[in-house]
């Protein structure tokens, strides 16, 4: 367990993602590691809070807060002007930035 009184999860601006700090998962050796859980909420009928879409390790100490930037940014474009979706996990028409 984590000795913090509060945890501050956050939704993305469009509601597609839900990030939960102070998550715990087991690594390959069975040791518990702290991090932020990422849940895909784009399909509201199939949200599974038992299985996160992603996990961002936070190091030795747990994270306690997540905050999204209130601005949506244009996606990266290659030299031909086409949108670069090959480097993203989720296929979105914009970029979003968050801080942990």
N, CA, C and O of each residue as an XYZ file, in Angstrom:
400
protein
N       0.838     -1.173      0.000
C       0.000      0.000      0.000
C       0.889      1.244      0.000
O       2.070      1.187      0.343
N       0.295      2.352     -0.389
C       1.022      3.608     -0.517
C       0.534      4.561      0.572
O      -0.674      4.728      0.740
N       1.447      5.190      1.316
C       1.038      6.056      2.425
C       0.661      7.475      2.016
O       1.046      8.427      2.694
N      -0.080      7.638      0.927
C      -0.546      8.965      0.541
C      -2.040      9.057      0.805
O      -2.768      8.072      0.685
N      -2.478     10.231      1.160
C      -3.886     10.426      1.477
C      -4.727     10.608      0.215
O      -5.899     10.233      0.194
N      -4.143     11.175     -0.824
C      -4.917     11.470     -2.030
C      -4.201     10.950     -3.272
O      -2.983     10.776     -3.295
N      -4.986     10.718     -4.273
C      -4.489     10.391     -5.608
C      -5.344     11.186     -6.578
O      -6.559     11.283     -6.408
N      -4.711     11.755     -7.594
C      -5.450     12.616     -8.512
C      -5.412     12.076     -9.933
O      -4.503     12.401    -10.697
N      -6.394     11.251    -10.295
C      -6.481     10.781    -11.682
C      -7.016     11.888    -12.582
O      -7.493     12.912    -12.093
N      -6.939     11.685    -13.892
C      -7.409     12.705    -14.833
C      -7.914     12.074    -16.114
O      -7.403     11.048    -16.563
N      -8.933     12.706    -16.701
C      -9.443     12.360    -18.032
C      -8.810     13.291    -19.050
O      -8.497     14.442    -18.743
N      -8.621     12.786    -20.267
C      -8.166     13.662    -21.345
C      -9.293     14.616    -21.718
O     -10.435     14.419    -21.302
N      -8.984     15.644    -22.495
C      -9.980     16.661    -22.835
C     -11.197     16.093    -23.537
O     -12.320     16.532    -23.288
N     -10.987     15.121    -24.413
C     -12.102     14.532    -25.146
C     -12.661     13.288    -24.464
O     -13.616     12.694    -24.965
N     -12.089     12.881    -23.333
C     -12.579     11.710    -22.607
C     -12.081     10.388    -23.145
O     -12.565      9.337    -22.726
N     -11.119     10.411    -24.070
C     -10.615      9.167    -24.664
C      -9.712      8.377    -23.730
O      -9.603      7.157    -23.855
N      -9.060      9.068    -22.791
C      -8.114      8.409    -21.894
C      -8.430      8.748    -20.446
O      -8.920      9.832    -20.128
N      -8.137      7.800    -19.590
C      -8.244      8.003    -18.149
C      -6.931      7.530    -17.551
O      -6.590      6.352    -17.658
N      -6.186      8.438    -16.921
C      -4.887      8.118    -16.334
C      -5.004      8.085    -14.820
O      -5.533      9.008    -14.200
N      -4.503      7.011    -14.241
C      -4.599      6.809    -12.790
C      -3.187      6.685    -12.219
O      -2.483      5.722    -12.524
N      -2.764      7.646    -11.394
C      -1.441      7.534    -10.772
C      -1.458      6.521     -9.622
O      -2.516      6.048     -9.207
N      -0.286      6.208     -9.127
C      -0.081      5.310     -7.982
C      -0.577      3.901     -8.262
O      -1.030      3.203     -7.355
N      -0.490      3.486     -9.514
C      -0.816      2.113     -9.837
C       0.339      1.192     -9.469
O       1.496      1.612     -9.435
N       0.020     -0.053     -9.198
C       1.043     -1.050     -8.903
C       0.868     -2.231     -9.833
O      -0.244     -2.712    -10.046
N       1.963     -2.686    -10.376
C       1.963     -3.886    -11.211
C       3.191     -4.708    -10.855
O       4.133     -4.200    -10.247
N       3.174     -5.963    -11.230
C       4.328     -6.827    -10.995
C       5.175     -6.871    -12.258
O       4.643     -6.992    -13.362
N       6.500     -6.772    -12.099
C       7.392     -6.880    -13.253
C       7.683     -8.347    -13.545
O       7.056     -9.230    -12.960
N       8.616     -8.611    -14.432
C       8.928     -9.984    -14.835
C       9.432    -10.842    -13.681
O       9.245    -12.059    -13.675
N      10.072    -10.202    -12.702
C      10.608    -10.926    -11.549
C       9.590    -11.076    -10.429
O       9.898    -11.672     -9.397
N       8.399    -10.556    -10.607
C       7.362    -10.629     -9.590
C       7.414     -9.509     -8.569
O       6.628     -9.505     -7.622
N       8.330     -8.550     -8.740
C       8.433     -7.423     -7.816
C       7.404     -6.356     -8.191
O       7.138     -6.124     -9.371
N       6.830     -5.710     -7.175
C       5.853     -4.653     -7.424
C       6.565     -3.383     -7.849
O       7.551     -2.974     -7.236
N       6.058     -2.767     -8.898
C       6.588     -1.492     -9.381
C       5.448     -0.476     -9.421
O       4.294     -0.830     -9.664
N       5.786      0.789     -9.180
C       4.803      1.868     -9.206
C       4.769      2.514    -10.578
O       5.756      2.501    -11.314
N       3.624      3.075    -10.907
C       3.505      3.778    -12.171
C       2.113      4.344    -12.364
O       1.281      4.309    -11.457
N       1.873      4.860    -13.537
C       0.580      5.428    -13.895
C      -0.101      4.499    -14.888
O       0.493      4.105    -15.892
N      -1.344      4.153    -14.603
C      -2.126      3.277    -15.470
C      -2.856      4.115    -16.506
O      -3.402      5.169    -16.180
N      -2.870      3.658    -17.752
C      -3.572      4.346    -18.837
C      -4.717      3.457    -19.297
O      -4.507      2.300    -19.661
N      -5.920      3.997    -19.281
C      -7.099      3.270    -19.741
C      -7.657      3.948    -20.976
O      -7.773      5.172    -21.023
N      -8.005      3.149    -21.979
C      -8.597      3.645    -23.219
C     -10.108      3.717    -23.022
O     -10.763      2.690    -22.843
N     -10.656      4.915    -23.054
C     -12.089      5.123    -22.849
C     -12.792      5.562    -24.124
O     -13.904      6.085    -24.066
N     -12.159      5.356    -25.276
C     -12.755      5.814    -26.535
C     -14.026      5.051    -26.870
O     -14.934      5.614    -27.481
N     -14.114      3.785    -26.484
C     -15.327      3.005    -26.687
C     -15.956      2.784    -25.311
O     -15.540      1.893    -24.571
N     -16.936      3.578    -24.980
C     -17.510      3.575    -23.634
C     -18.126      2.225    -23.248
O     -18.222      1.918    -22.060
N     -18.543      1.418    -24.222
C     -19.167      0.129    -23.924
C     -18.151     -0.949    -23.558
O     -18.521     -1.973    -22.983
N     -16.872     -0.735    -23.883
C     -15.866     -1.772    -23.672
C     -14.718     -1.327    -22.767
O     -13.594     -1.800    -22.938
N     -14.967     -0.439    -21.820
C     -13.918     -0.012    -20.900
C     -13.663     -1.133    -19.902
O     -14.588     -1.626    -19.257
N     -12.403     -1.529    -19.782
C     -12.022     -2.597    -18.869
C     -11.023     -2.034    -17.860
O      -9.848     -1.849    -18.177
N     -11.494     -1.764    -16.650
C     -10.613     -1.208    -15.628
C      -9.758     -2.279    -14.958
O      -8.939     -1.960    -14.096
N      -9.931     -3.524    -15.332
C      -9.083     -4.596    -14.813
C      -7.815     -4.758    -15.638
O      -6.813     -5.284    -15.153
N      -7.861     -4.305    -16.886
C      -6.712     -4.443    -17.787
C      -6.403     -3.088    -18.433
O      -7.103     -2.680    -19.360
N      -5.371     -2.389    -17.960
C      -5.043     -1.081    -18.546
C      -4.457     -1.216    -19.943
O      -3.889     -2.248    -20.299
N      -4.605     -0.155    -20.726
C      -4.040     -0.124    -22.078
C      -2.552      0.171    -22.058
O      -1.834     -0.169    -22.999
N      -2.084      0.805    -20.988
C      -0.671      1.145    -20.877
C      -0.269      1.348    -19.432
O      -1.109      1.516    -18.549
N       1.054      1.328    -19.209
C       1.592      1.518    -17.867
C       2.893      2.290    -17.998
O       3.800      1.862    -18.712
N       2.994      3.433    -17.311
C       4.195      4.255    -17.327
C       4.858      4.163    -15.958
O       4.320      4.663    -14.971
N       6.025      3.524    -15.897
C       6.722      3.367    -14.622
C       7.133      4.723    -14.065
O       7.489      5.636    -14.810
N       7.076      4.837    -12.745
C       7.422      6.107    -12.112
C       8.694      6.039    -11.287
O       9.044      7.023    -10.635
N       9.380      4.948    -11.288
C      10.621      4.854    -10.537
C      10.401      4.267     -9.156
O       9.501      3.453     -8.951
N      11.224      4.683     -8.217
C      11.175      4.106     -6.873
C       9.986      4.602     -6.056
O       9.489      3.884     -5.188
N       9.526      5.824     -6.328
C       8.410      6.376     -5.569
C       7.164      6.439     -6.440
O       7.265      6.632     -7.651
N       5.984      6.279     -5.833
C       4.754      6.334     -6.623
C       4.398      7.751     -7.043
O       4.725      8.714     -6.349
N       3.735      7.872     -8.166
C       3.214      9.161     -8.607
C       1.879      9.387     -7.903
O       1.195      8.422     -7.561
N       1.499     10.640     -7.682
C       0.249     10.918     -6.970
C      -0.725     11.785     -7.765
O      -1.893     11.889     -7.389
N      -0.277     12.406     -8.850
C      -1.165     13.293     -9.598
C      -0.851     13.243    -11.087
O       0.294     13.048    -11.494
N      -1.895     13.424    -11.886
C      -1.779     13.503    -13.352
C      -2.570     14.716    -13.791
O      -3.636     15.007    -13.248
N      -2.043     15.424    -14.779
C      -2.753     16.597    -15.291
C      -2.548     16.697    -16.803
O      -1.419     16.608    -17.285
N      -3.634     16.881    -17.547
C      -3.569     17.057    -18.994
C      -3.447     18.528    -19.336
O      -4.020     19.382    -18.658
N      -2.702     18.824    -20.388
C      -2.626     20.182    -20.918
C      -3.978     20.512    -21.553
O      -4.529     19.665    -22.257
N      -4.530     21.698    -21.336
C      -5.844     22.029    -21.883
C      -5.840     22.376    -23.376
O      -6.848     22.850    -23.900
N      -4.743     22.151    -24.047
C      -4.637     22.462    -25.480
C      -4.403     21.170    -26.253
O      -3.575     20.349    -25.857
N      -5.127     20.987    -27.353
C      -4.872     19.869    -28.264
C      -3.934     20.374    -29.355
O      -4.125     21.465    -29.891
N      -2.925     19.577    -29.680
C      -1.908     19.979    -30.642
C      -2.060     19.215    -31.949
O      -2.635     18.128    -31.987
N      -1.536     19.801    -33.019
C      -1.550     19.126    -34.314
C      -0.625     17.917    -34.265
O       0.390     17.940    -33.568
N      -0.969     16.853    -35.006
C      -0.089     15.685    -35.021
C       1.195     15.980    -35.788
O       1.256     16.921    -36.580
N       2.210     15.173    -35.546
C       3.462     15.318    -36.280
C       3.218     15.001    -37.753
O       2.431     14.115    -38.086
N       3.900     15.733    -38.626
C       3.790     15.479    -40.072
C       5.165     15.168    -40.625
O       6.169     15.719    -40.175
N       5.200     14.272    -41.611
C       6.484     13.934    -42.232
C       6.845     14.990    -43.272
O       6.143     15.992    -43.406
N       7.918     14.776    -43.996
C       8.401     15.777    -44.956
C       7.439     15.992    -46.118
O       7.487     17.031    -46.777
N       6.559     15.015    -46.378
C       5.582     15.144    -47.457
C       4.287     15.801    -46.984
O       3.372     16.011    -47.780
N       4.205     16.126    -45.695
C       3.015     16.766    -45.165
C       1.962     15.801    -44.678
O       0.877     16.221    -44.278
N       2.259     14.511    -44.703
C       1.300     13.513    -44.231
C       1.439     13.321    -42.723
O       2.523     13.492    -42.164
N       0.343     12.969    -42.077
C       0.353     12.758    -40.631
C       1.103     11.483    -40.302
O       0.884     10.441    -40.921
N       1.994     11.574    -39.317
C       2.785     10.426    -38.863
C       2.034      9.684    -37.767
O       2.075     10.104    -36.611
N       1.352      8.595    -38.096
C       0.662      7.788    -37.099
C       1.450      6.537    -36.733
O       1.035      5.780    -35.856
N       2.576      6.313    -37.394
C       3.328      5.091    -37.145
C       4.001      5.097    -35.777
O       4.328      4.030    -35.257
N       4.214      6.257    -35.186
C       4.908      6.322    -33.907
C       3.956      6.474    -32.723
O       4.411      6.665    -31.596
N       2.647      6.393    -32.952
C       1.694      6.540    -31.867
C       1.012      5.218    -31.567
O       0.881      4.358    -32.439
N       0.583      5.067    -30.329
C      -0.140      3.861    -29.927
C      -1.599      3.966    -30.320
O      -2.187      2.999    -30.804
N      -2.188      5.138    -30.116
C      -3.594      5.358    -30.409
C      -3.704      6.242    -31.641
O      -2.977      7.228    -31.767
N      -4.586      5.903    -32.529
C      -4.751      6.634    -33.777
C      -5.691      7.822    -33.540
O      -6.911      7.685    -33.629
N      -5.115      8.978    -33.241
C      -5.896     10.175    -32.960
C      -5.558     11.274    -33.960
O      -4.433     11.313    -34.458
N      -6.492     12.165    -34.269
C      -6.215     13.259    -35.206
C      -5.504     14.443    -34.542
O      -5.402     15.509    -35.150
N      -5.018     14.284    -33.326
C      -4.346     15.349    -32.594
C      -3.352     14.719    -31.617
O      -3.334     13.502    -31.429
N      -2.531     15.562    -31.005
C      -1.632     15.127    -29.923
C      -2.109     15.756    -28.629
O      -2.597     16.886    -28.618
N      -1.966     15.028    -27.551
C      -2.295     15.554    -26.236
C      -1.082     15.343    -25.336
O      -0.355     14.360    -25.480
N      -0.873     16.261    -24.421
C       0.290     16.205    -23.535
C      -0.216     16.158    -22.095
O      -1.169     16.846    -21.732
N       0.440     15.335    -21.288
C       0.077     15.266    -19.877
C       1.334     15.218    -19.031
O       2.409     14.842    -19.499
N       1.176     15.604    -17.783
C       2.275     15.608    -16.824
C       1.912     14.677    -15.668
O       0.761     14.613    -15.238
N       2.902     13.972    -15.186
C       2.719     13.056    -14.049
C       3.541     13.564    -12.888
O       3.544     12.953    -11.820
